[in-house]
Amino acid sequence: MSEPHRAPEARLRTAVIGGGWAGMAAALGAHDAGHAVTVWEAARTWGGRARRLDLQLPHGAPVRLDNGQHILIGAYTDCLQLMQRVGLDPERLLLRLPLELRFADGGGIRFPRWPAPFDALAGIAGARGWRWADKLALARIALRWQWSRFQCPPHWSVAQLCQGLPARVMDELIEPLCVSALNTVAAESSGPVFLRVMRDAMFGPRHGSNLMLPRTDLSALFPDAAAHCLVQGGARLHPGVRIRHVAHDGRHWIVDGAPFERVILATGAHDAVHVVRASLPHVAPLQQQAMGHWSDGAAALPHAAIGTVYAWADGARLARPMLALRSAATAVDTLPAQFVFDRGQLGGPNGLLAFVVSACTGDRDTLQAQVMHQARRQLGLQLQAVGTVIEKRATLACTPGLQRPAPDIAPGLLACGDYVQGPYPSTLEGAVRSGLAVIR
Ligand SMILES: Cc1cc2nc3c(=O)[nH]c(=O)nc-3n(C[C@H](O)[C@H](O)[C@H](O)COP(=O)(O)OP(=O)(O)OC[C@H]3O[C@@H](n4cnc5c(N)ncnc54)[C@H](O)[C@@H]3O)c2cc1C
């Protein structure tokens, strides 16, 4: 990466605290704008909530997985561009598929490889197991969203937005889309945010609705290459170092003993609140006021958990790299997973499956046992557990009217991340856009 030419006074010393996708996007953005960048990351692995995790298969072989199974979509333009910016080829590292929500029993919806909106119309018309009344109701509501330019009152939920849709359309399309994009069930999800994602996916960039499934671990998908580019370009990177607080000496922000004109807090919301509150004794009263106000807002944000259950059986193979599952919770049975991925078809070892439980509740052992039972019931597979990861604060609970904190904490102290104000829900694209925006 070549060093851009800059007048010395325009070259800001920029500290980035947090090496997740938002932090790496911000660091690259600052570096490309000609600033001197230093990054600290508490963990030894880059990537934050989307990072590599090393586990073992039941027979002892090491396997490189992730702290949570992720999907990207074709509308994640900033993620895809940043991958290219650091020398990666998204089309090689991600398996691109037309939008498909197929269940193990063959039901569900699949878009053909056609331009929008014809792919959506053909997908709806061809939905398996749906009555014509289901298809017409969905087509009608999709047209209504388009006529209203994908806008709705700010306090509306997705359930309100979809009023009148038959139960089958809700169960087989809207609920799985909503829980995978917003990590929140339709009754509790923000209508405007859902519409924004739908607009970009269905009517945004070409192939915006495509699913893009990682064929490599999540650190290798962007953060590792970003770190490499930054080091090559002269940035200073400190993995394995947690920053407890920042200070202000009247002229500069001080991080880890060094002065900076600008500090970007790129941690998750919870850690940002800790750092900002621990910094209050080290700043002037006016800064204290702004920082106290900001941290109160960030501390009030609701979060939702995601569980990923990795399981293995010799010879296990799904009909497709990704299948939707019929999740349910009744008095007699809990079937918690909404999706299952065949990691064998995504560059991993054969027989390894990843089950995703969005908006998950309950403890690790119970979840794992429930998912094993669901695999037997719905896939006919007797699996052995490899590992279960529950990320308690996986994403914001994207509820209607949620007030997300602004990026400005105090002059020269900024926040970025998937929880900061922006049009996108807590996703990789939301994180990366926030990181780039804070530099702009
Ligand atoms: C299980 C799971 C599944 C998900 N699935 C999807 C999906 O399918 N698609 C999608 O788009 N999104 C998905 N997401 C959401 C996505 O991972 C996040 O939105 C995104 O990774 C957030 O990035 P971030 O950089 O804002 O924050 P983070 O990833 O949380 O990064 C913050 C970083 O700051 C570091 N840090 C914290 N405190 C300090 C400190 N004091 N000093 C130094 N460093 C510090 C942390 O270690 C961390 O690395 C999923 C998340 C999870 C957990």
Ligand as a Chemical Component Dictionary entry (heavy atoms), coordinates in Angstrom:
data_LIG
# 
_chem_comp.id                   LIG 
_chem_comp.type                 NON-POLYMER 
_chem_comp.pdbx_formal_charge   0 
_chem_comp.three_letter_code    LIG 
# 
loop_
_chem_comp_atom.comp_id 
_chem_comp_atom.atom_id 
_chem_comp_atom.alt_atom_id 
_chem_comp_atom.type_symbol 
_chem_comp_atom.charge 
_chem_comp_atom.model_Cartn_x 
_chem_comp_atom.model_Cartn_y 
_chem_comp_atom.model_Cartn_z 
_chem_comp_atom.pdbx_ordinal 
LIG C1  C1  C 0 -22.781 -15.417 16.228 1  
LIG C2  C2  C 0 -22.934 -14.217 15.354 2  
LIG C3  C3  C 0 -23.503 -14.352 14.097 3  
LIG C4  C4  C 0 -23.630 -13.234 13.279 4  
LIG N1  N1  N 0 -24.129 -13.399 12.016 5  
LIG C5  C5  C 0 -24.054 -12.375 11.152 6  
LIG C6  C6  C 0 -24.346 -12.574 9.777  7  
LIG O1  O1  O 0 -24.690 -13.663 9.353  8  
LIG N2  N2  N 0 -24.217 -11.508 8.936  9  
LIG C7  C7  C 0 -23.806 -10.282 9.377  10 
LIG O2  O2  O 0 -23.654 -9.370  8.553  11 
LIG N3  N3  N 0 -23.532 -10.054 10.685 12 
LIG C8  C8  C 0 -23.631 -11.070 11.566 13 
LIG N4  N4  N 0 -23.307 -10.878 12.882 14 
LIG C9  C9  C 0 -23.013 -9.515  13.358 15 
LIG C10 C10 C 0 -21.580 -9.097  13.048 16 
LIG O3  O3  O 0 -20.653 -10.078 13.447 17 
LIG C11 C11 C 0 -21.287 -7.807  13.807 18 
LIG O4  O4  O 0 -22.260 -6.850  13.444 19 
LIG C12 C12 C 0 -19.919 -7.228  13.493 20 
LIG O5  O5  O 0 -18.912 -8.195  13.557 21 
LIG C13 C13 C 0 -19.626 -6.093  14.493 22 
LIG O6  O6  O 0 -18.349 -5.553  14.212 23 
LIG P1  P1  P 0 -17.757 -4.369  15.069 24 
LIG O7  O7  O 0 -16.407 -4.101  14.530 25 
LIG O8  O8  O 0 -18.744 -3.258  15.116 26 
LIG O9  O9  O 0 -17.650 -4.892  16.577 27 
LIG P2  P2  P 0 -16.807 -6.112  17.184 28 
LIG O10 O10 O 0 -16.744 -7.207  16.203 29 
LIG O11 O11 O 0 -17.399 -6.410  18.507 30 
LIG O12 O12 O 0 -15.335 -5.535  17.351 31 
LIG C14 C14 C 0 -14.921 -4.831  18.474 32 
LIG C15 C15 C 0 -13.500 -5.225  18.820 33 
LIG O13 O13 O 0 -13.014 -4.392  19.865 34 
LIG C16 C16 C 0 -12.214 -5.176  20.723 35 
LIG N5  N5  N 0 -12.168 -4.497  22.027 36 
LIG C17 C17 C 0 -13.171 -4.337  22.914 37 
LIG N6  N6  N 0 -12.758 -3.588  23.956 38 
LIG C18 C18 C 0 -11.485 -3.254  23.719 39 
LIG C19 C19 C 0 -10.528 -2.474  24.423 40 
LIG N7  N7  N 0 -10.842 -1.893  25.576 41 
LIG N8  N8  N 0 -9.280  -2.342  23.902 42 
LIG C20 C20 C 0 -8.955  -2.928  22.723 43 
LIG N9  N9  N 0 -9.850  -3.663  22.002 44 
LIG C21 C21 C 0 -11.086 -3.827  22.491 45 
LIG C22 C22 C 0 -12.930 -6.520  20.763 46 
LIG O14 O14 O 0 -12.048 -7.549  21.186 47 
LIG C23 C23 C 0 -13.372 -6.651  19.312 48 
LIG O15 O15 O 0 -12.413 -7.342  18.539 49 
LIG C24 C24 C 0 -23.210 -11.963 13.738 50 
LIG C25 C25 C 0 -22.647 -11.837 15.015 51 
LIG C26 C26 C 0 -22.500 -12.938 15.810 52 
LIG C27 C27 C 0 -21.862 -12.782 17.153 53 
# 
loop_
_chem_comp_bond.comp_id 
_chem_comp_bond.atom_id_1 
_chem_comp_bond.atom_id_2 
_chem_comp_bond.value_order 
_chem_comp_bond.pdbx_ordinal 
LIG C1  C2  SING 1  
LIG C2  C3  SING 2  
LIG C2  C26 DOUB 3  
LIG C3  C4  DOUB 4  
LIG C4  N1  SING 5  
LIG C4  C24 SING 6  
LIG N1  C5  DOUB 7  
LIG C5  C6  SING 8  
LIG C5  C8  SING 9  
LIG C6  O1  DOUB 10 
LIG C6  N2  SING 11 
LIG N2  C7  SING 12 
LIG C7  O2  DOUB 13 
LIG C7  N3  SING 14 
LIG N3  C8  DOUB 15 
LIG C8  N4  SING 16 
LIG N4  C9  SING 17 
LIG N4  C24 SING 18 
LIG C9  C10 SING 19 
LIG C10 O3  SING 20 
LIG C10 C11 SING 21 
LIG C11 O4  SING 22 
LIG C11 C12 SING 23 
LIG C12 O5  SING 24 
LIG C12 C13 SING 25 
LIG C13 O6  SING 26 
LIG O6  P1  SING 27 
LIG P1  O7  DOUB 28 
LIG P1  O8  SING 29 
LIG P1  O9  SING 30 
LIG O9  P2  SING 31 
LIG P2  O10 DOUB 32 
LIG P2  O11 SING 33 
LIG P2  O12 SING 34 
LIG O12 C14 SING 35 
LIG C14 C15 SING 36 
LIG C15 O13 SING 37 
LIG C15 C23 SING 38 
LIG O13 C16 SING 39 
LIG C16 N5  SING 40 
LIG C16 C22 SING 41 
LIG N5  C17 SING 42 
LIG N5  C21 SING 43 
LIG C17 N6  DOUB 44 
LIG N6  C18 SING 45 
LIG C18 C19 SING 46 
LIG C18 C21 DOUB 47 
LIG C19 N7  SING 48 
LIG C19 N8  DOUB 49 
LIG N8  C20 SING 50 
LIG C20 N9  DOUB 51 
LIG N9  C21 SING 52 
LIG C22 O14 SING 53 
LIG C22 C23 SING 54 
LIG C23 O15 SING 55 
LIG C24 C25 DOUB 56 
LIG C25 C26 SING 57 
LIG C26 C27 SING 58 
# 
